[in-house]
Amino acid sequence: MVSYELDAVLGRGGSGVVYAGRKCGPGEFVKPVAVKLLREEQATPELIAMLRDEARVLGLTRDRALVSAEPPIRVDDSWAVIMELIDGVSTERLLADLGPLPPCVVLSVVGEVARCLDAIYQQPTPTGEPLRLVHRDVKPANIVLTATGVVKLFDLGMAVACLDPSTGAPLPGRRDYMPPERVRGYEGPEGDVYALGATMRRLATGDVPLGFGEWRCATRDDQDAMPELLALSEDCQRHDRTDRPSMRELERHCQRLLHRFDAPPLHDWCEKHVPTLASSTMEPVRATLSCVDPRQGRYTLLRDGERSAAGPWWRRWLAAR
């Protein structure tokens, strides 16, 4: 049976705790994974449905910048999500610890995210039609860099396949990165362009988006962000969505601006800054998610040395017959 060994805490948030761990199965099978254990009060039916949707969407898409995830599993009175383990740091954390990122780093990151978002929007479905997937929650916290310079895009839980962009869907995402047309019920790739443009300015300057074009400017001694980068960010955040560049155009603009820099590759910068921050966030633990009912996929959380009070699943199955 499959179990999950939890080795370290990667982060804590309002919705739960994220662990680094190992998925262990028959035949000495071991796979590194990240396990997000939701707080019981946060595990609402709406959230579980959203997590199932994320796993379903990820099953339809393939891209090097996406983080794979499995459908949520039941753990005691709550739920857990099993994800690909990424040894990296969010750009939000990098900004908080290092200040505004170098323009060449920002352009590399934004260009790669734009490439990924364009690819999953254009990816064909089994019928041959484009999937037209829109992320709807692009922000620095959902973009992670690894020590080798790999860019990863997290959290497709709010994504929609916009076969009908005027569906009047609920308003997901925070107001600070939300495109103005979403208030009117319109969903399309232009909204992700808007959010990515706001992310670009946030990472390059430290300015804080307040929503719908309003900003709180950060206090800083110098201005390293190149004017062309800020102009591109403004183009992405134009109020009229038809005036914004497409994702593919945004990727190409980033590549063109990068050629002006005599800067080291992204992986050189990440190799210097990411490992220290990644290791500082880890808190060692010893715990196990042990399967107590394989038929229903139910697990229990056991701390180091604990045993399940419910006993082996097969014993309970025999007793129930």
C-alpha positions as CSV (number, residue, x, y, z in Angstrom):
1,M,0.0,0.0,0.0
2,V,1.1,3.6,-0.6
3,S,2.1,5.7,2.3
4,Y,3.7,9.2,2.6
5,E,6.7,9.9,4.8
6,L,6.9,13.5,5.9
7,D,10.4,14.8,6.4
8,A,10.3,18.6,6.7
9,V,7.9,21.5,6.9
10,L,8.3,23.8,3.8
11,G,5.8,26.4,4.8
12,R,2.8,27.3,6.9
13,G,-0.2,29.4,5.7
14,G,-3.8,30.1,6.5
15,S,-5.1,27.1,4.6
16,G,-2.6,24.5,5.9
17,V,1.0,23.2,6.2
18,V,3.2,22.1,3.2
19,Y,5.6,19.2,3.8
20,A,8.5,17.8,1.9
21,G,8.2,14.0,1.9
22,R,8.3,10.7,0.0
23,K,5.6,8.6,-1.6
24,C,6.4,5.0,-0.7
25,G,4.9,2.0,-2.4
26,P,5.4,-1.7,-3.1
27,G,8.7,-2.9,-4.4
28,E,10.7,-0.2,-2.6
29,F,9.1,2.4,-4.8
30,V,10.0,5.9,-3.5
31,K,9.2,9.3,-5.1
32,P,9.9,12.8,-3.6
33,V,6.7,14.7,-3.2
34,A,5.2,17.8,-1.5
35,V,2.2,17.2,0.7
36,K,-0.1,20.1,1.6
37,L,-2.2,19.1,4.6
38,L,-5.2,21.4,4.9
39,R,-6.5,22.7,8.1
40,E,-9.8,21.0,9.0
41,E,-11.7,24.3,9.1
42,Q,-10.4,25.2,5.7
43,A,-11.2,22.0,3.9
44,T,-14.6,23.1,2.6
45,P,-16.4,21.3,-0.1
46,E,-15.8,24.2,-2.4
47,L,-12.0,24.1,-1.8
48,I,-11.9,20.3,-2.3
49,A,-13.8,20.7,-5.6
50,M,-11.3,23.3,-6.7
51,L,-8.4,21.0,-5.9
52,R,-10.0,18.2,-7.8
53,D,-10.4,20.6,-10.7
54,E,-6.8,21.6,-10.5
55,A,-5.7,17.9,-10.7
56,R,-8.0,17.4,-13.6
57,V,-6.7,20.4,-15.5
58,L,-3.1,19.4,-14.9
59,G,-4.0,16.0,-16.3
60,L,-4.9,17.7,-19.6
61,T,-1.8,19.8,-19.8
62,R,1.9,19.2,-20.2
63,D,4.5,21.8,-19.8
64,R,8.0,22.1,-18.2
65,A,6.9,25.1,-16.1
66,L,3.8,23.4,-14.6
67,V,3.8,21.6,-11.3
68,S,2.0,18.3,-11.3
69,A,-0.6,17.5,-8.7
70,E,-2.8,14.5,-7.8
71,P,-6.4,14.6,-6.7
72,P,-6.8,15.3,-2.9
73,I,-6.8,12.4,-0.4
74,R,-8.8,12.1,2.8
75,V,-6.6,12.4,6.0
76,D,-8.5,11.9,9.2
77,D,-11.1,14.7,9.3
78,S,-9.4,16.8,6.7
79,W,-7.7,16.5,3.3
80,A,-4.2,16.6,1.7
81,V,-2.9,17.4,-1.7
82,I,0.1,15.5,-3.2
83,M,2.2,17.6,-5.5
84,E,5.5,17.5,-7.4
85,L,8.3,18.5,-5.0
86,I,10.1,21.6,-6.2
87,D,13.3,22.6,-4.4
88,G,13.0,26.3,-4.9
89,V,11.8,29.7,-3.6
90,S,8.8,31.8,-4.7
91,T,9.6,35.1,-6.4
92,E,7.6,36.8,-3.6
93,R,10.0,35.4,-1.0
94,L,13.0,36.4,-3.1
95,L,11.6,40.0,-3.4
96,A,11.0,40.1,0.4
97,D,14.5,39.0,1.2
98,L,16.6,40.5,-1.6
99,G,14.6,43.5,-2.7
100,P,13.8,44.3,-6.3
101,L,15.2,41.6,-8.6
102,P,17.6,42.4,-11.4
103,P,15.9,43.3,-14.7
104,C,17.5,40.4,-16.5
105,V,16.0,38.0,-13.9
106,V,12.6,39.6,-14.1
107,L,12.6,39.4,-17.9
108,S,13.7,35.8,-17.9
109,V,11.0,34.8,-15.4
110,V,8.2,36.7,-17.1
111,G,9.2,35.5,-20.5
112,E,9.1,31.8,-19.4
113,V,5.8,32.2,-17.6
114,A,4.4,33.9,-20.7
115,R,5.6,31.0,-22.9
116,C,4.0,28.5,-20.5
117,L,0.6,30.3,-20.4
118,D,0.5,30.7,-24.2
119,A,1.4,26.9,-24.6
120,I,-1.4,25.7,-22.2
121,Y,-3.9,28.1,-23.8
122,Q,-3.1,26.8,-27.3
123,Q,-2.8,23.1,-26.3
124,P,-5.2,20.9,-28.3
125,T,-7.9,18.9,-26.5
126,P,-8.8,15.4,-27.6
127,T,-11.2,16.9,-30.1
128,G,-8.5,19.0,-31.7
129,E,-9.8,22.3,-30.4
130,P,-7.5,24.6,-28.3
131,L,-7.9,24.1,-24.5
132,R,-8.0,27.8,-24.0
133,L,-6.9,27.5,-20.4
134,V,-6.6,30.7,-18.4
135,H,-4.7,30.7,-15.1
136,R,-6.6,33.6,-13.3
137,D,-4.2,33.8,-10.4
138,V,-0.8,34.8,-11.7
139,K,1.2,36.6,-9.0
140,P,4.7,36.4,-7.5
141,A,3.7,33.9,-4.8
142,N,2.7,31.4,-7.5
143,I,6.0,31.7,-9.4
144,V,8.9,29.6,-8.1
145,L,12.6,29.6,-9.0
146,T,14.9,26.6,-8.4
147,A,18.6,26.7,-7.8
148,T,19.2,25.6,-11.4
149,G,17.2,28.4,-12.8
150,V,14.0,26.5,-13.6
151,V,10.8,28.6,-13.5
152,K,7.7,26.8,-12.1
153,L,4.1,28.1,-12.2
154,F,1.9,27.0,-9.3
155,D,-1.8,26.9,-8.4
156,L,-4.1,26.1,-11.3
157,G,-7.0,25.7,-8.8
158,M,-8.7,28.8,-10.2
159,A,-8.0,28.1,-13.9
160,V,-10.8,27.8,-16.4
161,A,-11.0,26.6,-19.9
162,C,-12.5,29.7,-21.6
163,L,-14.5,28.0,-24.3
164,D,-17.0,30.7,-23.6
165,P,-15.2,33.8,-22.2
166,S,-18.4,35.7,-21.2
167,T,-19.6,33.1,-18.7
168,G,-19.9,35.6,-15.8
169,A,-17.8,33.3,-13.6
170,P,-17.1,34.2,-10.0
171,L,-14.3,36.7,-9.3
172,P,-11.2,34.6,-8.3
173,G,-7.8,36.0,-7.4
174,R,-6.9,39.0,-5.3
175,R,-7.9,42.5,-6.4
176,D,-4.2,43.6,-6.6
177,Y,-3.5,41.4,-9.7
178,M,-7.1,41.3,-11.0
179,P,-7.8,42.6,-14.5
180,P,-10.7,45.2,-14.6
181,E,-12.7,43.2,-17.2
182,R,-13.2,40.4,-14.7
183,V,-15.5,42.5,-12.7
184,R,-17.8,42.5,-15.7
185,G,-17.6,38.7,-16.0
186,Y,-15.2,38.5,-18.9
187,E,-12.5,35.8,-18.7
188,G,-9.8,35.5,-21.3
189,P,-6.0,35.3,-21.8
190,E,-5.8,39.1,-21.6
191,G,-6.5,38.8,-17.9
192,D,-3.3,36.7,-17.4
193,V,-1.3,39.2,-19.5
194,Y,-2.6,41.9,-17.1
195,A,-1.6,40.0,-14.0
196,L,1.8,39.1,-15.4
197,G,2.5,42.7,-16.3
198,A,1.7,43.7,-12.7
199,T,4.0,40.9,-11.5
200,M,6.7,42.3,-13.7
201,R,6.6,45.7,-12.1
202,R,6.3,44.3,-8.6
203,L,9.4,42.1,-9.0
204,A,11.5,44.8,-10.8
205,T,10.6,47.8,-8.4
206,G,9.1,46.5,-5.2
207,D,6.0,48.6,-5.9
208,V,2.8,47.2,-4.4
209,P,-0.2,46.8,-6.7
210,L,-3.5,48.0,-5.1
211,G,-5.7,46.9,-7.9
212,F,-7.0,48.3,-11.2
213,G,-3.9,50.3,-12.1
214,E,-3.3,51.8,-8.6
215,W,0.1,51.3,-7.0
216,R,1.9,52.1,-3.7
217,C,5.5,53.0,-4.7
218,A,8.3,51.4,-2.7
219,T,10.9,53.6,-1.1
220,R,14.3,53.0,-2.7
221,D,17.6,54.8,-3.2
222,D,18.0,54.0,-6.9
223,Q,16.0,52.8,-9.8
224,D,17.6,49.9,-11.6
225,A,14.6,48.8,-13.5
226,M,15.1,49.7,-17.2
227,P,12.5,52.1,-18.7
228,E,11.7,49.6,-21.4
229,L,10.7,47.0,-18.9
230,L,8.4,49.4,-17.1
231,A,6.9,50.5,-20.4
232,L,6.2,46.8,-21.3
233,S,4.6,46.3,-17.9
234,E,2.3,49.3,-18.5
235,D,1.3,47.9,-21.9
236,C,0.3,44.7,-20.3
237,Q,-1.9,46.5,-17.8
238,R,-3.8,48.7,-20.2
239,H,-7.5,49.1,-19.2
240,D,-8.7,48.1,-22.6
241,R,-7.8,44.4,-22.9
242,T,-7.5,44.7,-26.7
243,D,-4.6,47.2,-26.3
244,R,-2.5,44.6,-24.4
245,P,0.1,42.4,-26.1
246,S,-0.7,38.7,-26.5
247,M,1.2,36.2,-24.4
248,R,3.4,35.3,-27.3
249,E,4.2,38.9,-28.0
250,L,5.0,39.4,-24.4
251,E,7.4,36.5,-24.5
252,R,9.1,37.9,-27.6
253,H,9.4,41.4,-26.0
254,C,11.1,39.9,-23.0
255,Q,13.5,38.0,-25.2
256,R,14.3,41.1,-27.2
257,L,15.0,43.2,-24.1
258,L,17.2,40.4,-22.6
259,H,19.5,40.6,-25.6
260,R,20.5,44.1,-24.4
261,F,22.0,42.8,-21.2
262,D,25.5,41.5,-20.8
263,A,24.2,39.5,-17.8
264,P,24.8,36.0,-16.6
265,P,22.2,33.3,-17.3
266,L,19.3,32.9,-15.0
267,H,20.7,29.7,-13.4
268,D,23.9,31.5,-12.4
269,W,21.8,34.1,-10.4
270,C,19.6,31.4,-8.9
271,E,22.5,29.2,-8.0
272,K,23.8,32.1,-5.9
273,H,20.6,33.1,-4.1
274,V,18.0,30.3,-4.1
275,P,19.7,27.5,-2.1
276,T,20.3,29.5,1.1
277,L,16.7,30.8,1.2
278,A,15.3,27.3,0.3
279,S,17.1,25.6,3.1
280,S,16.2,28.3,5.6
281,T,12.5,27.6,5.2
282,M,12.8,23.9,6.1
283,E,11.8,22.6,9.5
284,P,12.6,18.9,10.1
285,V,9.7,16.7,11.2
286,R,9.0,12.9,11.3
287,A,5.5,11.8,10.5
288,T,3.6,9.5,8.2
289,L,0.4,9.5,6.3
290,S,-0.6,5.9,6.7
291,C,-3.4,4.3,4.7
292,V,-6.3,3.1,6.9
293,D,-8.8,2.3,4.1
294,P,-7.4,1.7,0.6
295,R,-10.9,1.1,-0.8
296,Q,-11.9,4.7,0.0
297,G,-8.4,6.1,-0.1
298,R,-8.4,7.3,3.5
299,Y,-5.3,8.1,5.5
300,T,-4.4,9.0,9.0
301,L,-1.5,11.3,10.2
302,L,0.9,9.5,12.5
303,R,3.6,11.4,14.4
304,D,7.0,9.7,15.0
305,G,6.4,6.5,16.8
306,E,2.6,6.5,16.7
307,R,0.5,3.7,15.4
308,S,-3.0,3.9,14.0
309,A,-5.6,3.4,16.7
310,A,-8.0,2.1,14.1
311,G,-5.7,-0.9,13.3
312,P,-4.9,-2.3,9.9
313,W,-7.5,-1.8,7.3
314,W,-7.8,-5.5,6.5
315,R,-8.7,-6.3,10.2
316,R,-11.5,-3.7,10.1
317,W,-12.7,-5.1,6.7
318,L,-12.8,-8.7,8.1
319,A,-14.7,-7.5,11.3
320,A,-17.3,-5.7,9.1
321,R,-18.1,-8.9,7.1
